Amino acid sequence: MKKLSAIAVCVATLYGCASSGSSSKATPLPIKLINSEMAKECTFVGVSSGHVYNAFQYTADNINDARLKAAEEALASGANSAVITSTDVENPGHNVTVHMENYNCSKN
């Protein structure tokens, strides 16, 4: 009976972790993504990065979550726009890092 209870607890824990899912689907980025040509008209603020490791999500969800983290860091630094400079995905897609250059654009 103890083994059955332990297995039930493990399964419930794994299900809870897997069902928590990505927060980025419901949350839009708090900054505007721009390209490098648009950034020429803006003031450079700095760089930011977002990292996610989640083996219970699809690669696309991990990328979206890493973008959200980088964008929130950019917003905290005073930026209102950013250029994504790289997205590093380690196989099989559970480990993702997104790098951004952050800008303050008056014509946002």
C-alpha positions as CSV (number, residue, x, y, z in Angstrom):
1,M,0.0,0.0,0.0
2,K,2.9,2.4,0.8
3,K,4.4,1.8,-2.7
4,L,1.1,2.5,-4.3
5,S,0.7,5.7,-2.3
6,A,4.3,6.8,-3.2
7,I,3.6,6.1,-6.9
8,A,0.4,8.1,-6.8
9,V,2.2,11.1,-5.2
10,C,5.0,11.0,-7.8
11,V,2.5,10.8,-10.7
12,A,0.5,13.7,-9.2
13,T,3.6,15.8,-8.8
14,L,4.8,15.2,-12.4
15,Y,1.3,16.0,-13.7
16,G,1.2,19.2,-11.7
17,C,4.6,20.3,-13.1
18,A,3.6,19.4,-16.7
19,S,0.3,21.1,-16.5
20,S,1.7,24.4,-15.2
21,G,2.7,25.1,-18.8
22,S,3.9,28.2,-20.4
23,S,2.9,31.6,-19.1
24,S,3.9,33.4,-22.3
25,K,0.9,32.3,-24.4
26,A,-1.4,34.5,-22.3
27,T,1.1,37.3,-21.7
28,P,2.2,39.7,-24.5
29,L,5.7,41.1,-24.4
30,P,5.8,44.3,-22.4
31,I,8.1,46.0,-25.0
32,K,8.0,46.3,-28.8
33,L,10.2,44.1,-30.9
34,I,11.9,46.1,-33.6
35,N,14.6,45.4,-36.2
36,S,18.1,46.8,-36.4
37,E,17.1,49.5,-39.0
38,M,14.4,50.8,-36.7
39,A,16.9,50.8,-33.8
40,K,19.0,53.4,-35.5
41,E,16.4,56.1,-34.6
42,C,16.4,55.0,-30.9
43,T,18.7,55.4,-27.9
44,F,20.6,52.3,-26.8
45,V,19.8,51.3,-23.2
46,G,21.7,48.0,-22.8
47,V,21.4,44.3,-23.3
48,S,19.2,41.7,-21.6
49,S,18.8,37.9,-21.7
50,G,16.2,35.4,-20.6
51,H,16.9,31.8,-19.9
52,V,14.4,28.9,-19.5
53,Y,15.0,25.2,-18.8
54,N,11.7,23.2,-18.8
55,A,11.7,19.6,-19.9
56,F,7.9,19.5,-19.7
57,Q,7.2,22.1,-22.5
58,Y,7.6,22.2,-26.2
59,T,10.5,24.1,-27.6
60,A,8.3,27.0,-28.9
61,D,6.9,27.5,-25.4
62,N,10.4,27.6,-23.9
63,I,11.4,30.2,-26.5
64,N,8.4,32.3,-25.8
65,D,9.1,32.2,-22.1
66,A,12.7,33.1,-22.5
67,R,11.7,36.0,-24.7
68,L,9.3,37.2,-22.0
69,K,12.0,37.1,-19.4
70,A,14.4,39.0,-21.6
71,A,11.7,41.6,-22.4
72,E,10.8,42.1,-18.7
73,E,14.5,42.6,-18.0
74,A,14.7,45.2,-20.8
75,L,11.6,47.0,-19.5
76,A,13.2,47.1,-16.0
77,S,16.2,48.8,-17.5
78,G,14.1,51.6,-19.0
79,A,13.7,50.3,-22.5
80,N,10.5,50.3,-24.5
81,S,11.8,48.4,-27.5
82,A,14.3,45.6,-28.3
83,V,16.0,43.8,-31.1
84,I,16.4,40.0,-30.6
85,T,20.1,39.3,-31.3
86,S,20.1,35.6,-30.7
87,T,18.0,32.6,-29.6
88,D,20.1,29.7,-28.4
89,V,18.3,26.4,-28.2
90,E,20.1,23.3,-26.8
91,N,18.8,20.0,-28.2
92,P,16.1,18.8,-27.6
93,G,14.7,22.3,-26.9
94,H,14.4,22.2,-23.1
95,N,17.2,24.7,-22.5
96,V,16.7,28.1,-24.2
97,T,18.4,31.5,-23.9
98,V,17.3,34.7,-25.7
99,H,19.5,37.8,-26.0
100,M,18.2,41.3,-26.8
101,E,19.6,44.7,-27.4
102,N,17.4,47.2,-25.6
103,Y,16.4,50.7,-26.8
104,N,14.3,53.6,-25.8
105,C,12.4,54.8,-28.9
106,S,10.4,58.0,-28.7
107,K,8.3,57.1,-31.7
108,N,7.2,53.8,-30.2
